[in-house]
Amino acid sequence: MRADQLVAHRGYRARAPENTRSAIIAAIEAGALFVEIDIQFSSDCQTVIYHDACMGRVSGIENADRLIVDHKADELARLPANESQRFGDAFETEKIAKLDILNDILFRYPEVRVFLEIKTASLIRFDRHMLIDALEPYRLQLQKQLVIISSDYPLIALAAQANWRRTGVVLNEWRDLQGQQIKGILPDYVFIDKMVLPEYSALGKIASRTVVYEVDDIGEARALIAAGADLVETFDIGKLLTAF
């Protein structure tokens, strides 16, 4: 297995708070060529890097009303993203990052490709066109190194219409592969939860490049690649790269 067969899931999450500059840089320095990060939108429709709709687990803000989409980007940038329950105060200066941090990272590492997963939580506030429009500056500047992905298939169809060079879908159900929505998109990548995969041999029947997640076991990663997975996605990119 090679570095071009692995995706660092939310950066090097095993070693740094997920979806942060620290996690992204740690993954790249470990040898990652592919990094996946999650994006949401602030109340002023700016893009921030964050997985959960609420801010309890990652930021330690337990108020159930504290949703990412309810706050402006400048306010979010002052809030922690340090996963203190996992890391204590080791990353106490890590804040919620705007997507702009990719500008200098990808300039420094032109060989790296980043999967941007648009989380569907932002759709409670904005329509799909607004989200794609908000991402247009990144498409223009960085799309050679970006792949836009989501579990919301119409959103990815819209991205393809908006001239995103590479797109991907995060599969909700296995049967969706036979549906007209995905067939109409012709995505470059299909991300598949290993719990959704009916059997390893099914991977060879998918025309798009396949990415199977979440895989941290070395034997499982080997088996998936042997069965036809193009990439496996892992929280522990360093362990898998070292093993192979």
N, C-alpha and C positions, 0 to 999 in steps of 0.2 A: 504493500500500500504506500502511496506517495502523498505529498502535501496537496496535490491537485485532486485528491479523492476525499478530502476532509473539509468540513465547514465548521468554523468556530462559532458555536451557538451562543448568541448574546456576548460575543467576545470570549475571552478566556475566563469563563464564569467560575471555574473551580479555584481560580487564584485571585480574582478581583471582583468587585461589585459589578453585576451584569449591566450591559448597555452603557458603560462609562468609557471615558477616554482611557482610563487605566486598563480596563478589560480589553479594549480594542488594540491598544499598543502592545499589551502583554501577549495577545494572540499572534500578532504579526511578528513580534520578536521571537516567539516560540517556533515560527516557521509557517504560520497559516498563510495560504494564498486566497482563501475564501473566508469571509466573516459575515455572519448574519446579525443584524440588529433590528430592534422593534421601534417603530415610530408612531407617535400620536400627535395631536394638534391642540394647541392652547386655545383659550377663548378668543384670542385675536388671530387665530388661524395661522400660527407659526409652528414649525415642526420641531418637536423635541424627541429625544431618544428615551423611550420608556416602554415597558411591557404592560404593566397592570393598569387598569382603569383608575383604581384608587391608589393612595400613597402609603398604605400601612406597612406592607412587607418590605419594600425597598427603602422608603424614606422615614419610616417610624412615625408616621402621622396617622393616628388611629381613627380620627373623625371620619365617619362613613360618607359625609358630604364632600370630603376633599378629593374631588376627581380632577384628573389632569385637565380635562376639557373645560373646567370651570374657572381656570386661572390664566392670567396673561403670561406670556413667555418670560418677561423680565422677572416676574414674581417667582415662577418656577425655577429660574436659573439661580435663585438664592436659596433654594431648598435642597436638603441633602439627598444623595443617591448612594449612600455609603453602606447599605445593608448591614447595619450595626449588629443585628442579631447573629450574623455569620462571622463578621470580621472585627467586632468591637470598635475601637477607635483607630484602627490601622489605616482607614481611608476617610478620616473625618473631614478632610477638605474637599472631597468629591461631591460635586453638585449635579443636579439634573442638567444634562447637556442639550444644547440646541444642535440641530443637524449640521450647523455651520462648522463644527469641529472637524468634519470630514475633509474640508477644503485643504487644510495643511497636512493632514494625515495621508490622504491619497496622493498629494503632490510629492510627499517624501517617499511613498511606496507605490509607484506606478504599476507594479505587477499585481497588486492586490485588487480583488473584486469584492464588492460589498452587496449583500442582499438586504434590501430595505423592506421589512414586513410592515405594511400599514395595518395597524390594529383597528378592528371595527368599532371600538368604543367611540371614536370621533364622529361616527355617523349619527349619533344622537343629537349632534349640534349642527353639523355641516352636511351638505349634499355631496355626492361623489365628484361633481364637477369642481366644486370649491377646493377639495383636497388635491385633485390633480393639478389645478391651477397653482396652488400654493407650492407644489413641488417642481413647477416648471423651471425656476432658476437652477435647480440642481440637475435637472435633465440637460440643460444647455451647457453647464459647466463640467459635469462629472459623469455623463451617462456612459462613457467608455468603460467606466469602472463600477457602474451601478446596475443592479437588477431589481426591479420593483416587483414585489410579491404581496399576496394577500389571500385570506380565506374568503373574501368577498369577491366572487367571480365577476360580477358586473363592473366592479371598480377596476379590475385588471383589464377587462375588455375596453374600458374607457381609456386606460393608460396606453394600451396598444394603439388606439385611434389617435391619441395625442403624441404619437411618434416616439414613445419609449422604445429604445432599440432592443432591449431584452426584458422579458416579463416572466413571471412564474405564478403558479397557483399553489396555495396550501390546501391540500385536499381535506374536505370535511367528511366525506364518506366515499368508500371505494367505488360505489356505483356511479358516483358523479363523473367518473372518467368517460362513461358512455353517454353522458348528457350533452345536450346541444350547446350549453354555455361554454364548457371547456373546449369542445370541438370547434366552436366558433372562434375562440381566442387563439388556438394553436400556441400554447405557452412554450417558452424555451425550457422551463424547468417545472417539475411537479414535486412538491414537498409532501412527504408521506409519513405520518406518524406510524411507527412500527406496529402499534396496536391496531391500526386500520388495515395494515397489509395482510391479506388473507393467507398468503404463502409466499415464500421467497421467489419461487419460479414465476410468479405473476409479474415480477419486475421486467422481465424480458418482453412483455407484451405492450409496454408503454413507449410511445414514439418520442416523447420529450425526454430530456435528461432527468433522472430521478435523484432525489435527495431524501434519504431516510433518517428520521430522528426519533427519539433521543438515544444515542448509542455511545456508551462509555466502556463497554466490555470489548476487549480486544478480539476474542474469538467471534463474537457476534459481528463486529465490524468486518472481519475477514470473510465470514460467511455471506454477508450481504453483498460485498463487492464481488465475490465469486459468483453469486447468483445473478448479477447484472445491475446492481445499483451503481450509478455513476459516482455518487458521493454519499458519505454518511456525515451526519451533523452531531457534534458532541460538545458537551460543556467542558470537557477535559482534553483540549486539543494537544497539549504538551505530552500527556500520557500516550495517546495514540501515535503521535509522530515519533516519539522516542521508541515505542515498541516496534515500529516498522522501519 
